[in-house]
């Protein structure tokens, strides 16, 4: 599977985030080996767009989000945000750039300071950056808390452990918005929540996106969730991208066997629904010693010798649909 190639990148003036050839490797003790967590991925996000980044656990989705924020420094590659190359920034310049791109984490409770009241947690970024007077800061925090569905009066006297998981995620969202960011990176923000609460948080993010003019990168392993919020979807496997495209097109007619596998794995809430046969065997290989050629070929039912020896590159297979596969699931393409 690939990730090499930039055929899916768009040439437009409204691109907020553009990533090219992003690589990060982690050494494995003194063995001389490295974990190839992210291996040359490229993607872009337009202003006001929601890009869903999906894949199995361990494929590198969350690591990619941290690389975009420069919480981890990439081994190679480019990350341009609003025309600024983030990989060259450090110190105060990087801190200021991060105020315009915020992150929501998977575990909402552990991402909040347990020693502070919830209101102080949301207020802290404004105090650090000295945004407005004390009265203006207080008013903004109260308005944001109310907007995400948290009572400001309760938030002023309660701490994170006194709220439910869904409420804590709402608080995390309020904190991420307090500095008026352009880009919001959501790292599996609903995977730790009950299904009913997941829907509430997804709807909240949609409403906030429209109200605050946000651009979203939504990282998840649940394709059913991603379908409800994304405009465009990028599918990731073992540190590489295999398919990128318009959400409706990708879900209707996936071009990569791995995308088809992910879609087939979505449970259907109907006891009478027929079983969907599994189209891949085994577990993902180790990122320490990934397979040659296409990284999915050991599990792919359509793999040939070409797949084992030559890495495919991104190519168009339809209107805003790109795939890195030698044998895509599209008629007429081989």
N, C-alpha and C positions, 0 to 999 in steps of 0.2 A: 504494500500500500504506500501511497505517496504522501504528498505534502510538499514535494518539490514542485517548482513551477509557480508562476504568478498569473496564469491565464484568467483566474477568477477575480483578480483585483480590478477595481473600477477606476477610471480616470475622470474624476468629477471634483468640482470646487467645494462640495459640501461634505467631503470626507473628514470626519472628526478624528478617527483613529486608523492608522495604517501600519501594519506589522509585516515585515519582510524577513524571511530566512531566520526566524527566531529559534535559537538553540540554547539549551541548558543541560549540562552534564554534572553529575555529582560523583566524586571519587568514592570507591568502596574500600575503606580502610587503607591498608598498605599492599593490596593485591595488584595494583596497577590497572584494575578494571574501573569502568565508570557506568553509572546508571544514566542511560540516554532518555531522560524524562521528556524532553521536548526536542524534536529533531527537524528543524527547518520549516516550521509552519509559517504561512503568510495569510493574512486576513485583513479586511477593512470594514469599517462601520460608518454609515452615513449619518449626518445630523438628524436627530429625531427618529432614528431606526432602532429596532431591537434585534440584535443578533443572538440566536441561541447556539450555544456550544455544547454538544452532547457527545456521549460515549460511555463505555463501561468504566467502572471504578478502576483507578490506576492508570488511565490512559494519558493523563497529563493535563486535564482540564483546569483543575484548581491551581496547579503550578503555573499554567499560562496566565491565569488571572493575576497571580502574584508578580509574575514577570512584567506584566503591563503596568502595574503600580510601582515597579522597581523595588518591591519588598524583597525580591530575589534579583540578583544581577545576572543577566543572560551571558552565556559563554560567547555567543555571537548573535548577530542579527540587528535589526533596526526596529525601534518603536517610536513612531511619530504621532504626537497628540497635538491637534490644532497647529500643525506645521512645526512643532518644536521636537527635536530629537531628544527623547528622555534618557537614552543610554549614555549621553555625554554629560548629563547634569549630575550635580552632587551638592551636598550641603544645603544652604539656604535656597538656592535656585530650585532644587528638586522638591524641597518642602513646599515652596510656593506653588509649583506646578501641581502638586498632589491635592491642593485645596480645590482644584477644578475637576478632579476625578476621585471619586470616593468608592468604598467597597463595603458590601454587606456580606457577612460571613455565615457559614452553615450553622454553627451552634450559637444561637442568639444570646443565651444566658452567659456563657463563658466569655463572650466578646464585650460584656458590660462590666464596669468596675463594681465589684460587690460591696465596696466600702463607702460608696457615694450614693446619694439619692439619685433617682432616675433623672430628675430635672437638672441636677448639676452635671450629670453625664452628658446630656444634650447641650447644655450651656457651655461646657468647657472649650470647644473649638472657637466660639466667639470671643471668649476671654483671652485665649492664647493669641489669636490674631487681632485682638482689639478692634473688633467690628462693631461700631456704634457705641452709644452711651449705655450705661447699665439699664436704664429704663427701656431703651430700644431692644437690647439683648433679651431682656425678660419678656417683652411683648412678643418677640419673634419666636422664642422657645415655646411659650404658651400656645401661640397660634399653630405651630408645627405639631405639637403634641395633640392638640385637638383635631388637627387635620388627619392624623393617622389613627385616631380613635382612642387616645389615651387621655384620661382626665388630668389636667394640669395640677389640680389641687392634690390629688392622690400622688402624683409623680413627685411633688415637692417634699413629701414626707415618707415615701416608700423606696425600697431598694429592689434591685433586679430579682432577687429570689422570692419576692412577694408577688411577682407577676407570673402568668402562664408563659409557655414557650411562644405562643402566637403573639401575646402582648409584648414580650421581649423583642421579637422580631420587628414589631411595629416601632418600638422605641429605637432600635438600631437603624431603621429606615429614617426616622426623624433626625437622629444624630448625623446620618450621612448627608441629609439635605440642608443642614443648618448653615453651611458655607456657600450655598447656591452653586453646586457643581454643574458641569456640563455633561459629564459621563458618569454613569453609575454601573459598577461591576458587581453583579449579584452572584456570589459563589454558592450555588445550591441553597438558596435562601428558604426553601420550603420543604426540603427533604427530611428535616427533623420534626415536621409538624403533622398533625392529624389531617386527613384528606379534606374534611370540611373547612379546616382553618387554612389549608393550602389555597383553596379557592378564594377565600377572603383576602389573603395576602396578595395573590396574583391580581385580583381586581383592584386592590389598593395601589399596586405598582402601576397598573394601567392608568388609573385616575391621576396619580402623581406625575406620571410621564407627560400627560396632556397638560396638566396645570402648571408644571414647572419647566416645560420644554426640554425634557431629559432625553439623552441617548443611553440605551441600555445594552450591556453585554450580559446575557443571562446564561449562566453555567448550570447544567443539570445532567443527570443520567436518565431522567424520566421523560421520554419523548412525548407522552401524553400531556405533561405539563408544559413543555416547550412549545407544543403546537398552539396552545391557547394564547401565547404572549408574543411569539416571534414573528418578525417580518421575513427574516432570512435565517437559515440554519447552516451551521458548519459541523460536520461529523468527524470525530477524532478517534483514532485507534493507535495505541502503543506509541504515542508521541508524534503521530503524523495526522494530517488531514486526508480524508478519503473522498469526501463529497461536500460541496458547497452549493447552495442554491436557494431560490425562492421557497418559502415554507410550504405553500399549497402544492407546488409542483413536486417537491421532494417527498412529501407524504403521499401524494397520489401515485407517483411513478418513480420510486427510488432507482438510481442507476448503479449503485455499488452493492455487491452482495452483502457487505457488512451492514449497510443502511437497511437493507431488506430484513436482515436478521434482527436488528433492533426493533423495527416496526412489528415484526411477527411476534416479538416477545411481549408486546403490550397486551395485558390481559383484557379480555372482552367480558363485560359484566352481564353475561347471559349464559345460564347453565346449558342451554340448548345449542350454543354456538359450537361449530365443529372445531376439533383440535387442529392447530396449525403445525405442520411438521417442522422440526428443527433443521435448519439448513447449514449448520456449522458444528463441528465437533471440538471437544477439548476446551482448554483454558487459554487465555492470551499468553504468549511466550514471555520470557523474562526480558525486561528493558536493559539488562546488563549485557545480554548476548542476543540481540534481536535477529530474526531471520534475514537472510539475504533477499534481494529483490523486493517484491511486495510483502510487507510485514504480515498481511492477513493470509498469505497463501497456504500456510500449514493447516488452516481451518476452513478454507474456502472450497466448496464443492465444485467450483468451475475452474480451479487452478490448473495451469499447464506448466511445462518446463520453462516457458518464457517468464511466468510469474515468479519462479524461484530464482531466476538469474538476473532479471532486469527490473529496476524500479520504475513503475509507471509515473507519469507526470499529469498534472491537471490539464484537462481539455474540455471544451464545451460539448455538451450533448443535447442542448435545448436552450430555450429562452431563459437566461439567468439560472442555468444548471450546469455544474462542472463536476467532473469525476476523475479520480486517479485510479484507473483500472484498465487492464489490457482487454478484459472481456466484460464490458458494462452490460447491464440489464436493459439495453435499449436496442430495438430492432434496427438492423442495418449497420451497427457499429461493432467492430471487433478489433 
